[in-house]
Amino acid sequence: MVVSGTARVHRGDEEFLLTENQSTYIPVGVQHRLTNPGKIPLEIIEVQSGVIWARTTSSASRTCTGAATANRAFVCLSAYGS
């Protein structure tokens, strides 16, 4: 969920914008990318769930709790500069 700013989301072949209080779902295995197209910092809350997860991250300040396991969610508060 976008807490503040604007997120440009690339999900598979789609590209769209999300603004404050909007969110999206990304199915397992779908390639995706999140960028900040604006001038103000982008802050999001990210929730991941499932048995196994992996990620490649760049240019984000992130605070995370938990781990994605069979019955547990992984939650991150992330900030992306402009």
C-alpha positions as CSV (number, residue, x, y, z in Angstrom):
1,M,0.0,0.0,0.0
2,V,1.3,3.5,-0.9
3,V,1.6,5.6,2.3
4,S,2.8,8.7,0.5
5,G,4.0,9.6,-2.9
6,T,3.3,7.9,-6.2
7,A,4.5,4.4,-7.3
8,R,5.0,3.3,-10.9
9,V,4.3,-0.4,-10.9
10,H,5.5,-2.8,-13.7
11,R,3.7,-6.1,-13.2
12,G,4.3,-8.6,-16.0
13,D,3.3,-6.7,-19.2
14,E,1.3,-4.0,-17.3
15,E,2.5,-0.6,-16.2
16,F,0.3,1.6,-13.9
17,L,0.5,4.3,-11.2
18,L,-0.6,4.0,-7.6
19,T,-1.1,6.9,-5.2
20,E,-1.8,7.3,-1.5
21,N,-4.0,4.6,0.0
22,Q,-3.9,2.4,-3.1
23,S,-2.5,-1.1,-3.4
24,T,-2.1,-3.9,-5.8
25,Y,-1.5,-7.7,-5.8
26,I,1.4,-9.4,-7.5
27,P,0.9,-13.2,-8.0
28,V,3.8,-15.5,-7.2
29,G,6.2,-15.9,-10.1
30,V,5.2,-12.7,-11.9
31,Q,8.1,-10.4,-12.7
32,H,7.6,-6.9,-11.2
33,R,9.3,-3.6,-10.5
34,L,8.4,-0.6,-8.4
35,T,9.8,2.9,-9.1
36,N,9.2,6.4,-7.8
37,P,8.3,8.7,-10.8
38,G,7.7,11.7,-8.5
39,K,9.8,14.4,-6.8
40,I,8.6,13.5,-3.2
41,P,9.8,10.3,-1.5
42,L,7.6,7.2,-2.0
43,E,6.7,5.3,1.2
44,I,5.0,2.0,1.0
45,I,3.9,-0.9,3.2
46,E,4.7,-4.2,1.6
47,V,3.3,-7.5,2.7
48,Q,4.6,-10.8,1.4
49,S,3.3,-14.3,2.2
50,G,4.0,-17.8,1.2
51,V,6.4,-20.6,1.9
52,I,9.5,-19.3,0.2
53,W,10.4,-15.8,-1.1
54,A,13.4,-14.1,-2.5
55,R,14.1,-10.5,-3.7
56,T,16.5,-8.3,-5.5
57,T,16.4,-4.7,-4.1
58,S,18.0,-1.4,-5.1
59,S,17.8,2.2,-3.8
60,A,15.3,1.6,-1.0
61,S,15.5,2.2,2.7
62,R,13.6,-0.7,4.3
63,T,12.5,-1.8,7.8
64,C,11.2,-5.3,7.9
65,T,9.7,-7.7,10.5
66,G,8.9,-11.4,10.3
67,A,9.6,-13.9,7.6
68,A,7.5,-15.4,4.9
69,T,6.8,-19.0,5.8
70,A,3.8,-21.3,5.4
71,N,1.5,-19.4,7.8
72,R,3.3,-16.1,8.4
73,A,3.4,-12.9,6.5
74,F,6.5,-10.7,5.8
75,V,5.9,-7.0,6.3
76,C,8.2,-4.1,5.1
77,L,7.9,-0.3,5.4
78,S,10.0,1.0,2.5
79,A,11.0,4.5,1.4
80,Y,12.2,5.3,-2.2
81,G,13.9,8.5,-3.0
82,S,12.9,10.7,-5.9
